[in-house]
Amino acid sequence: MGGEFQAILLEGIFFLGTDPYPDSNGETREGFCDLLVQEDPGKPSRSVYDILLPLVGQKVQFAAHHLPSLPIDPTRWGAGSCMWQSAGHCPYGHHERPGDLFNVSVQGVLVYDLDHEKSSGDWWVEQFDGKRVPLPLALVLAGHQARIAAATVMSVEEMRSALEKAGGGSVDAVGASVSNMQELLERLTDKVNREG
């Protein structure tokens, strides 16, 4: 596989955007239907396509799921993760199965196929036996509080090499450094406890 370690974590309210909006390069995509995420009410929404694109073609561990509100409210669709309840119909099916929560965790090569006729695309993970696991993100996440996490998968040798190239030293050196920090933290905690 090669390359450097990459990881993303998206958490917020997901929705579809069809109006022209700038992509990560500042260019406007006309008529492109994209899944967007609003992570913070005070900040602009972000394109899931733009965020996941650097991981396309790479071996990844990919996970996505509905994220119930806390405390969990069993009277709300998707335990509070579904924003469609007031509309009476949910594309995921919460109107028929209100207690269901979408959850997928899969490892393989992340693939995106743009369908120009639909002005949208399809995500999937191709596993090493050739099986394709579809990731219907727009269908199951739009209108929901949800989370997407993805990270490139590296062999131990690739991790060691990436760590050394990043200036982190060897894995053994990092382990020793962590042990030193843990010992220092324990001594500080003891001192604080003694001094009250």
N, C-alpha and C positions, 0 to 999 in steps of 0.2 A: 504494500500500500504506500508507504512513505509519507512524507509531509509532516507538518506540525500538528500538535494537538489543538483541536478547536472544540468549543462547547457553547451551547446557547441555552437560555432558559427564558421562556416567555410565559407570563402569567398576567391575566387580565380578562377583559370582556372582548370576545372575538365577534366580528361582524363582517359582512360583505360590503365592499366598496366598488361602485361601478363608475363613479364620476372620475374624470381625469385627475390624477394627482401625481406629484413628482415622485420618482423612484429614488433609490439611494444615490444615483448619479446626477440627480437634479433634472432629469429628463421627464417629460410628461408622457404617460402612456394613455392614449385615447381609447376609451371603451373597453379597457382591460378589467375584467371582474376579478378582484383579488380578495383574499381573506386578510383582514386587518386586525390588529390587536390594540386595544386601549389599555395600556399598563398603568397609567397614572392620569387621573382626570385633568391635571394641569398641563399635560404635555400632549403633543400631536400623536395620533395613532401611527402605528408602524406596519409596514407590509410584511406579512409572513413569508411571502415569496422572496423578497429581498433579503430577509434574515436567514432563510434556509439555503438560499442559492449557493453560498460558498461550500456547503456540505454535499452538494449534488455530485455523484460519482465517487464518493468516498464511503468506506466502510464505517458505519455508525451504529451506535446504540440509540434507538429512537423511542421516545415514550410520549404519549399524549393522553389526557384524561379530563373529564369534567371535574370542576373544583367546587364542591358544595360550600355554601356560606357557613360561617361558624357563628354561633352554634348551629349545628345541623337542624334544619326544620323539615320534619317528615311530611308536613302538610303542603310543602312547596314542591313543584316538579324538579326532579333531579336534585333533591335535598337542598334546593335553593340556588342551584347553579344555572337553571333555565330561565331565560328572560321572556319566553314565549307564553307563559301561563295566561296572562291577561288577554292574549290573542285567541286562546282556545285551541291552537294547533302548533305543534313543534315539528320541524323537519326531521329531527332525530327520532321522534315518536313518544316523547314524554306525555302527550295527551292520551296515549293508550297504555303506556308503561311508565307511570310517574316516578317510580322508584329506581329505574335503571340509570346507571352512570356509565358513560363511554370510558373505556380504558384499553390502551394498546401499548405493548412494549415488545419491540422486535429488533433484531440485529441483522444487518446486511448492508447492501449498497443502496444509498438514497437516490431515487430517480424522480425526475420531473418531466412530464410530457405535456407541452403546450399544444392545445387544440385551438387553432386559429379560427375555426368555424364557431366554436363556443366562446371565443375570447376569454378562455380560462384554461386551466391545466389540471392534470391529475398527478398526485404524489403517490409513490409506493416505495416499498423496500424490497429489493430483490435479494432473496436469501441464497445461500451457497449451493443449495440443491436445485436452483433454478426457479423455485416457487416465488411468485410475486405476492406480497402482502399489500393490498390496497390501503391507502391512508386517505379516506374521504374527509379530509379536514374541514373543507368548506361546509359540507353537509352536516357533520356532527358537532362542530365547534361554533359555527355562526350562531349568534344569539345566546351564547353561554359564557359563564365564567369558567375558564379552563386554564390548563397549563400544557406547554410543549417543552420537552427537554430533549436535547440531542447532543451527542459527543462523538468525536471520531474515536475509533477503536484502534489501538496500537499494540504491537507486540512488546514484550518486556525489553527486547533489544532496541526497538525504536524509541521507547520511553527513555531508556538510559541515554541514548544518543541525543534526543531532543533536550533532555535535562542538561547534559554537558554543553551542548551548543548554546543554550540559553544562559550559560554562566552559573548554573546551579551546582556545578561540581558533580561528583559521582553520587549514585544512590546511597552508597555507604556513608559518604560525607554528609549528605542531607539527613540521614538517619541519626548520625552522631550529633548534628546540630539540633535536631528536634529533641533528642535526649537531654542535651545541655539546657535547652529552653525549658523543658519540662522540670528538670531538677531546680532551675532558678525559680520557676513559678511555685514549686512546692515549698522552697525556702522562704519566699516572700509571703506565701499564704500562712506558713507557720509563724512568721514574725508578726504579721497583722493579727493573727489569732491570739498570740501571747500579749501583745500590747493593747489589745482590746478594742 
